[in-house]
Amino acid sequence: MAEATASHRAGLVAIVGRPSVGKSTLLNALVGAKVSITSKKPQTTRHRIAGIVMRPDAQVVFVDTPGFQTKHRSVLNERMNRTVRESLGDIDAIVWVVDGNRVTAADRAVLDLAPASVPVVAALNKIDTIPDKSMLLPRLQEVAGLRAFAAIVPVSAERRVQLDALLAEVIKLLPEGPALYPEDDVTDRDERFLAAELVREKIFRLLGDELPYATTVGVDSFAQEGRLRHIHATVYVEKASQRAIVLGEGGSRMKAIAAEARTDMERLFGGPVYLEVWVRVKRGWAQSEASLKRMGY
C-alpha cells in the first residue's frame, strides 16, 4: 500500500496592528527579504503589501497593512484605514501584532476590526525589549482575556525569536489547497513599486519627525538592460521650503537618500542600479483624491 502524501495548505493571512508595533519588520523577517519598508517612525507603511512564505507543506501569503490609526485626519489616512478594513474581508487568518510591553486602547480598537468568523493569532512582539521577563506572563494573561485566540505567541521580529512557532500556528489555520503564487515569488508587488518604497524609506529614516509625512515618491521610468536597472524617481513635497530641506545643502541630503536606496535596491534586485531622483512641489497631494489615485493609493 502506497504511503499517503501530506496535505498542502495555502491561504491569505492579514498582519494588523496599531502603528509602530513592528508589522513590517515581522513580515520581512518571516519572508526573509525586505518586501515592506520600515523605520522607527509610525505610519511608515501606506500600502497593502503581500509577503510570500514557502514551506514544503504550505504557502502562506502574509498581507502587511498600514497601521490603523484614529489620531490624524486626512484623505491619505482615510484611504490607509480603508485599506486595513478591506484587507480583512477575504482572508483565512489574522495575525494581530501588539507590543509585548503594553496593550493600549488603540491595540484593542484594531482587534475589534477582526471579523468574529476569522481565527486570530496574537503575536506579542518586541519581547527582547522587556527588561523584566516576569512581566510577560501577566501580559499574556491580559491578551488572553480580550478574545478567544487561536494561539498567543511571544516573538521578537527584530531578533527573529519564535518566528517558526508563530508560522506553525498560522499554517494550522489555512485551508488545504495548492500554492497561490509561483514558488520563487516573495511578494505580489513589482520592482517599480519596491523601488519607490525604498526611496521613501530612506526619507523616513534620514529626515526629521514631521517632514516624511508630507512626502511621497513616484517612479517616472523603470528600464532594464541586461542586469542593469535604470530608475528615475520623483519625491513630491507640499511646499517649496520642504523641497529645500529634502535636497539639503548642495543636494547633499538627497544624494545620501538616493545612495542608501540604491544600495538596498541592488541587494533586493540582485543587480546594479542607476538611480536618479528629483524633488518637486505638489501642493495638497495628501488631501486630493485625484492625486492619491494617480500615485497608487
ZILINSUL-V131268 format. One record per residue. N is the residue number from 1. RES is the residue in one letter. BURIAL is 1 if it has 16 or more other C-alpha atoms within 10 Angstrom, else 0. Layout:
BEGIN
N&RES&BURIAL / N&RES&BURIAL
END
This chain:
BEGIN
1&M&0 / 2&A&0 / 3&E&0 / 4&A&0 / 5&T&0 / 6&A&0 / 7&S&0 / 8&H&1 / 9&R&1 / 10&A&1 / 11&G&1 / 12&L&1 / 13&V&1 / 14&A&1 / 15&I&1 / 16&V&1 / 17&G&1 / 18&R&1 / 19&P&1 / 20&S&1 / 21&V&1 / 22&G&1 / 23&K&1 / 24&S&1 / 25&T&1 / 26&L&1 / 27&L&1 / 28&N&1 / 29&A&1 / 30&L&1 / 31&V&1 / 32&G&0 / 33&A&0 / 34&K&1 / 35&V&1 / 36&S&1 / 37&I&1 / 38&T&1 / 39&S&1 / 40&K&0 / 41&K&1 / 42&P&1 / 43&Q&1 / 44&T&1 / 45&T&1 / 46&R&1 / 47&H&1 / 48&R&1 / 49&I&1 / 50&A&1 / 51&G&1 / 52&I&1 / 53&V&1 / 54&M&1 / 55&R&0 / 56&P&0 / 57&D&0 / 58&A&1 / 59&Q&1 / 60&V&1 / 61&V&1 / 62&F&1 / 63&V&1 / 64&D&1 / 65&T&1 / 66&P&1 / 67&G&1 / 68&F&1 / 69&Q&1 / 70&T&0 / 71&K&0 / 72&H&0 / 73&R&0 / 74&S&0 / 75&V&0 / 76&L&1 / 77&N&1 / 78&E&0 / 79&R&1 / 80&M&1 / 81&N&1 / 82&R&0 / 83&T&1 / 84&V&1 / 85&R&1 / 86&E&0 / 87&S&1 / 88&L&1 / 89&G&0 / 90&D&0 / 91&I&1 / 92&D&1 / 93&A&1 / 94&I&1 / 95&V&1 / 96&W&1 / 97&V&1 / 98&V&1 / 99&D&1 / 100&G&1 / 101&N&1 / 102&R&0 / 103&V&0 / 104&T&0 / 105&A&0 / 106&A&1 / 107&D&1 / 108&R&1 / 109&A&0 / 110&V&1 / 111&L&1 / 112&D&0 / 113&L&0 / 114&A&1 / 115&P&0 / 116&A&0 / 117&S&0 / 118&V&1 / 119&P&1 / 120&V&1 / 121&V&1 / 122&A&1 / 123&A&1 / 124&L&1 / 125&N&1 / 126&K&1 / 127&I&1 / 128&D&1 / 129&T&0 / 130&I&0 / 131&P&0 / 132&D&0 / 133&K&0 / 134&S&0 / 135&M&0 / 136&L&1 / 137&L&0 / 138&P&0 / 139&R&1 / 140&L&1 / 141&Q&0 / 142&E&0 / 143&V&1 / 144&A&0 / 145&G&0 / 146&L&0 / 147&R&0 / 148&A&0 / 149&F&0 / 150&A&1 / 151&A&0 / 152&I&1 / 153&V&1 / 154&P&1 / 155&V&1 / 156&S&1 / 157&A&1 / 158&E&0 / 159&R&0 / 160&R&0 / 161&V&1 / 162&Q&0 / 163&L&1 / 164&D&0 / 165&A&0 / 166&L&1 / 167&L&0 / 168&A&0 / 169&E&1 / 170&V&1 / 171&I&1 / 172&K&0 / 173&L&1 / 174&L&1 / 175&P&0 / 176&E&0 / 177&G&0 / 178&P&0 / 179&A&1 / 180&L&0 / 181&Y&1 / 182&P&0 / 183&E&0 / 184&D&0 / 185&D&0 / 186&V&1 / 187&T&1 / 188&D&0 / 189&R&0 / 190&D&0 / 191&E&0 / 192&R&1 / 193&F&0 / 194&L&1 / 195&A&1 / 196&A&1 / 197&E&1 / 198&L&1 / 199&V&1 / 200&R&1 / 201&E&1 / 202&K&1 / 203&I&1 / 204&F&1 / 205&R&1 / 206&L&1 / 207&L&0 / 208&G&0 / 209&D&0 / 210&E&0 / 211&L&1 / 212&P&1 / 213&Y&1 / 214&A&0 / 215&T&1 / 216&T&1 / 217&V&1 / 218&G&1 / 219&V&1 / 220&D&0 / 221&S&0 / 222&F&0 / 223&A&0 / 224&Q&0 / 225&E&0 / 226&G&0 / 227&R&0 / 228&L&0 / 229&R&1 / 230&H&0 / 231&I&1 / 232&H&1 / 233&A&1 / 234&T&1 / 235&V&1 / 236&Y&1 / 237&V&1 / 238&E&1 / 239&K&0 / 240&A&0 / 241&S&0 / 242&Q&1 / 243&R&1 / 244&A&1 / 245&I&0 / 246&V&1 / 247&L&1 / 248&G&0 / 249&E&0 / 250&G&0 / 251&G&0 / 252&S&0 / 253&R&1 / 254&M&1 / 255&K&1 / 256&A&1 / 257&I&1 / 258&A&1 / 259&A&1 / 260&E&0 / 261&A&1 / 262&R&1 / 263&T&0 / 264&D&1 / 265&M&1 / 266&E&1 / 267&R&0 / 268&L&0 / 269&F&0 / 270&G&0 / 271&G&0 / 272&P&1 / 273&V&1 / 274&Y&0 / 275&L&1 / 276&E&0 / 277&V&1 / 278&W&0 / 279&V&1 / 280&R&1 / 281&V&1 / 282&K&1 / 283&R&0 / 284&G&0 / 285&W&1 / 286&A&1 / 287&Q&0 / 288&S&0 / 289&E&0 / 290&A&0 / 291&S&0 / 292&L&1 / 293&K&0 / 294&R&0 / 295&M&0 / 296&G&0 / 297&Y&1
END
